[in-house]
Amino acid sequence: IESLAQGISEDELRRLKSRVKSSLVFEQESCSARASQNAADWLYLGRLVNRKEVLTRVDALTIEKLKAHVAEFPPKNRSLVTLGEKKLENFDGV
């Protein structure tokens, strides 16, 4: 997560955009998913966001914009959760 401040590759950005767009398409096929997304938009943004607006923003995302966002809002207060029998190796506790 911290490495996002240095940016990502063009290929990673392309895959990210594809994944977001795919999830938007699949979301439209489920009434409950659409309702859940509308509720989240209303709760967090105070308005409903149409999918065209989301797609426009996704298409406009660049590596430089991503780096600027991470610089302005650095990740903090992270938690790590693991499942399984084996002890987590090489964890520095940060």
C-alpha positions, 0 to 999 in steps of 0.5 A: 500500500505504501508503494502506491506513493511511487506510482504503478505501471501503465499495465497495472493502471489498465488492469485496475480500470478494466476491473472497475468497469467490469464490476460496474457492468456486473453490478447492474445485473443485480437489483440488490447490488444496485440498491446497495450502491445507491444507498452507499452513494447517498450515505457518503456523497449525499446524492446518487451517482450515475454509472456514466459519471463513474466511467468518466472518472475511471477513464480520467484516472492517471498514474500522476493523479493516483500518486497525488491522491496518495500523497494527499491522503496517505494510508494510515490506521491499517489492520492486518488480519490473518486466518489459518494455523500457521504463524505469520512470518516476517511481520514487523508489527507496523 
